Amino acid sequence: MNTILVTGASSGIGAAIARLAAQQGYDLAVTARRLERLQSLCQECEPYGVRVLPIQADLAQWEGVQAVAHAALAAFGRVDVLINNAGFGRLNWLETLDGEADIAAQIQVNLIAPIQLTRQILPSMIANRRGHIINIASIASLIATPTYSVYAASKFGLHGFTEALRREVAIYGIRVSGVYPGGVETEFGEKAGIQRKSGIKTPDWMRLTAEQVAKHTLRLIQHPRREIVMPGYLRVIVWLNRFAPTLVDWVIQQWFVARERSLT
Ligand SMILES: NC(=O)c1ccc[n+]([C@@H]2O[C@H](COP(=O)([O-])OP(=O)(O)OC[C@H]3O[C@@H](n4cnc5c(N)ncnc54)[C@H](OP(=O)(O)O)[C@@H]3O)[C@@H](O)[C@H]2O)c1
């Protein structure tokens, strides 16, 4: 396994994955809309003597997905590891979201694009009888919270896709893994349009760095696992959410929704 395609590599988790992968000697195809960011990433990776191919594409468009798959396969002949990372959140009350820019585009980039891109790359993995698809989902794939309704829908969908595909393709020696991080310090929050009147937010000590997520993600290639939930203690909340949903509903209503809505 020596060729990786990373989506959303112009910032945050995707850029950290690409940098670390280059240091570890992988050839890379990196994609996003901001070409200048991808080009400076390529320059950063030059000292490691690996090939890095920048592909400018908008994954909100079907043509963008096709262009990425085509360019990566044309340049390298195959993709050993596909890391579906590109994504964004518009984290606000459902009734305030724009139908196109916030809802349709979020589902398109976070869910439909990974499915379509995987669909494009998969035949070559099946032919080679090897490959690894790693989906950067979110803790919001496992616990749905207020103001994350569309984001959670996209990420629950990505979780379901990951689970089903793993069972579909294992027979060909292809691995499928899901990464489920909690809050990560990236540009994600700046673009999310969060408007909290109560000031409630994820405490800084709970936030991961993009480099931590990148390290665990790349470790999956050598040591494949079904999923990584990080930080690990979030599994307790996942468990509570599953087995005590009434309690979780009540706490969220009292602690967050009632306070926030009363200030709106
Ligand atoms: N940060 C968190 O707290 C957190 C937690 C759990 C999971 N995640 C997930 O981690 C992944 C990476 O997010 P991040 O935190 O690293 O955020 P980020 O720094 O904002 O990076 C998002 C990446 O996705 C790309 N992207 C967004 N829309 C795109 C589009 N239409 N076409 C192509 N590329 C697009 C962006 O590139 P361009 O803008 O250049 O196109 C950028 O490279 C996302 O799937 C996110 O849902 C984030």
The ligand as an SDF file (V2000), in Angstrom:
LIG
                    3D

 48 52  0  0  0  0  0  0  0  0999 V2000
  -13.1510   19.9270   13.2880 N   0  0  0  0  0  0  0  0  0  0  0  0
  -13.9570   19.1160   13.9640 C   0  0  0  0  0  0  0  0  0  0  0  0
  -14.3400   19.4090   15.1050 O   0  0  0  0  0  0  0  0  0  0  0  0
  -14.3730   17.7850   13.3620 C   0  0  0  0  0  0  0  0  0  0  0  0
  -14.8170   16.7870   14.2360 C   0  0  0  0  0  0  0  0  0  0  0  0
  -15.1970   15.5590   13.7020 C   0  0  0  0  0  0  0  0  0  0  0  0
  -15.1440   15.3490   12.3380 C   0  0  0  0  0  0  0  0  0  0  0  0
  -14.7130   16.3390   11.5100 N   0  0  0  0  0  0  0  0  0  0  0  0
  -14.6980   16.0610   10.0690 C   0  0  0  0  0  0  0  0  0  0  0  0
  -13.3630   16.1100    9.6230 O   0  0  0  0  0  0  0  0  0  0  0  0
  -13.3400   16.4230    8.2360 C   0  0  0  0  0  0  0  0  0  0  0  0
  -12.3070   17.5120    8.0030 C   0  0  0  0  0  0  0  0  0  0  0  0
  -12.7160   18.7080    8.6650 O   0  0  0  0  0  0  0  0  0  0  0  0
  -11.7020   19.7110    9.3460 P   0  0  0  0  0  0  0  0  0  0  0  0
  -12.0440   19.7870   10.7800 O   0  0  0  0  0  0  0  0  0  0  0  0
  -10.3200   19.4080    8.9610 O   0  0  0  0  0  0  0  0  0  0  0  0
  -12.2310   21.0880    8.6940 O   0  0  0  0  0  0  0  0  0  0  0  0
  -11.5400   22.1170    7.6830 P   0  0  0  0  0  0  0  0  0  0  0  0
  -10.2310   22.5650    8.1950 O   0  0  0  0  0  0  0  0  0  0  0  0
  -12.5850   23.1440    7.4140 O   0  0  0  0  0  0  0  0  0  0  0  0
  -11.2840   21.2450    6.3610 O   0  0  0  0  0  0  0  0  0  0  0  0
  -12.3360   20.8480    5.5220 C   0  0  0  0  0  0  0  0  0  0  0  0
  -11.7590   20.3840    4.1970 C   0  0  0  0  0  0  0  0  0  0  0  0
  -12.8350   19.9680    3.3490 O   0  0  0  0  0  0  0  0  0  0  0  0
  -12.7090   20.6270    2.1020 C   0  0  0  0  0  0  0  0  0  0  0  0
  -14.0090   20.8750    1.4850 N   0  0  0  0  0  0  0  0  0  0  0  0
  -15.0910   21.4650    2.0400 C   0  0  0  0  0  0  0  0  0  0  0  0
  -16.0600   21.6110    1.1220 N   0  0  0  0  0  0  0  0  0  0  0  0
  -15.5720   21.1000   -0.0410 C   0  0  0  0  0  0  0  0  0  0  0  0
  -16.0900   20.9940   -1.3570 C   0  0  0  0  0  0  0  0  0  0  0  0
  -17.3040   21.4690   -1.7050 N   0  0  0  0  0  0  0  0  0  0  0  0
  -15.3230   20.4070   -2.3070 N   0  0  0  0  0  0  0  0  0  0  0  0
  -14.0940   19.9610   -2.0050 C   0  0  0  0  0  0  0  0  0  0  0  0
  -13.5400   20.0340   -0.7850 N   0  0  0  0  0  0  0  0  0  0  0  0
  -14.2780   20.6290    0.1830 C   0  0  0  0  0  0  0  0  0  0  0  0
  -12.0050   21.9530    2.4130 C   0  0  0  0  0  0  0  0  0  0  0  0
  -11.3030   22.4060    1.2540 O   0  0  0  0  0  0  0  0  0  0  0  0
  -11.6770   23.7010    0.3820 P   0  0  0  0  0  0  0  0  0  0  0  0
  -12.4350   24.6470    1.2550 O   0  0  0  0  0  0  0  0  0  0  0  0
  -10.3480   24.2090   -0.0740 O   0  0  0  0  0  0  0  0  0  0  0  0
  -12.4850   23.1400   -0.7420 O   0  0  0  0  0  0  0  0  0  0  0  0
  -11.0270   21.5120    3.4810 C   0  0  0  0  0  0  0  0  0  0  0  0
   -9.8440   21.0170    2.8900 O   0  0  0  0  0  0  0  0  0  0  0  0
  -14.7680   16.8360    7.8590 C   0  0  0  0  0  0  0  0  0  0  0  0
  -15.4060   15.7570    7.1950 O   0  0  0  0  0  0  0  0  0  0  0  0
  -15.4210   17.0900    9.2100 C   0  0  0  0  0  0  0  0  0  0  0  0
  -16.8140   16.8410    9.1580 O   0  0  0  0  0  0  0  0  0  0  0  0
  -14.3210   17.5580   11.9930 C   0  0  0  0  0  0  0  0  0  0  0  0
  1  2  1  0
  2  3  2  0
  2  4  1  0
  4  5  1  0
  4 48  2  0
  5  6  2  0
  6  7  1  0
  7  8  2  0
  8  9  1  0
  8 48  1  0
  9 10  1  0
  9 46  1  0
 10 11  1  0
 11 12  1  0
 11 44  1  0
 12 13  1  0
 13 14  1  0
 14 15  2  0
 14 16  1  0
 14 17  1  0
 17 18  1  0
 18 19  2  0
 18 20  1  0
 18 21  1  0
 21 22  1  0
 22 23  1  0
 23 24  1  0
 23 42  1  0
 24 25  1  0
 25 26  1  0
 25 36  1  0
 26 27  1  0
 26 35  1  0
 27 28  2  0
 28 29  1  0
 29 30  1  0
 29 35  2  0
 30 31  1  0
 30 32  2  0
 32 33  1  0
 33 34  2  0
 34 35  1  0
 36 37  1  0
 36 42  1  0
 37 38  1  0
 38 39  2  0
 38 40  1  0
 38 41  1  0
 42 43  1  0
 44 45  1  0
 44 46  1  0
 46 47  1  0
M  CHG  2   8   1  16  -1
M  END
$$$$
